[in-house]
C-alpha cells in the first residue's frame, strides 16, 4: 500500500491537492493511505519550503503547486 502525504496547513490549495490525489489514486486502482501533514515542524522535516506539497512513501514529489489529476497519475504510477 502506498502512503501519500499532503503537506500543508489546510489552505484551499492543500484541500484541492488532497482531492486530486484521491481521485488519481482511485482512477489508477492504487491501494493507498492519504495522510495530511499540517504541523509546520513536520513539514520542515521533509525539507519543503513551499506548500502545498505531496510526498509518496516519504519522498517529496511536488512542492509549491497543485498538479492536475493527470499529472498525479503519472507521479503515482
C-alpha positions in Angstrom: 0.0 0.0 0.0 1.3 3.4 -1.0 1.4 6.2 1.6 0.5 9.6 0.2 1.2 12.6 2.4 -0.3 16.0 1.7 2.0 18.6 3.3 0.3 21.9 4.1 -1.6 23.9 6.7 -5.0 23.3 5.4 -5.4 26.1 2.8 -7.7 25.7 -0.2 -4.8 24.6 -2.4 -3.9 21.8 0.1 -7.6 20.7 0.1 -7.6 20.7 -3.7 -4.3 18.7 -3.8 -5.9 16.1 -1.4 -9.0 15.8 -3.7 -6.8 15.4 -6.8 -4.5 12.8 -5.2 -7.5 10.8 -4.0 -9.1 10.9 -7.5 -5.8 10.0 -9.2 -5.2 7.0 -6.9 -8.8 5.9 -7.3 -8.5 6.1 -11.1 -5.4 4.0 -11.1 -6.8 1.5 -8.6 -4.0 2.1 -6.2 -4.5 1.0 -2.6 -3.2 4.0 -0.6 -3.4 5.8 2.7 -3.7 9.6 2.4 -2.3 11.4 5.4 -2.4 15.2 5.9 0.7 16.7 7.5 -0.3 20.1 8.9 2.4 20.8 11.5 4.9 23.3 10.3 7.7 21.5 12.1 6.7 18.2 10.5 6.5 19.8 7.0 10.0 21.3 7.6 11.4 17.8 8.3 10.6 17.0 4.6 12.7 20.0 3.5 9.7 21.6 2.0 9.7 25.4 1.8 6.5 25.9 -0.2 3.2 24.3 0.3 1.2 22.5 -0.7 3.5 19.6 -1.3 2.9 15.9 -2.0 5.1 13.0 -0.7 4.7 9.4 -1.8 6.2 6.8 0.6 8.1 9.5 2.3 9.7 11.1 -0.8 8.6 14.6 -1.8 7.3 14.5 -5.4 5.8 18.0 -5.8 6.1 21.3 -3.9 4.6 24.7 -4.2 1.8 23.8 -6.7 -1.3 21.8 -7.2 -0.7 19.2 -10.0 -3.7 18.1 -12.1 -5.2 14.7 -11.7 -3.4 13.5 -14.8 0.0 14.8 -13.5 -0.6 13.0 -10.2 -1.5 9.7 -12.0 2.0 9.9 -13.6 3.6 10.6 -10.3 1.8 7.7 -8.6 2.2 5.1 -11.2 
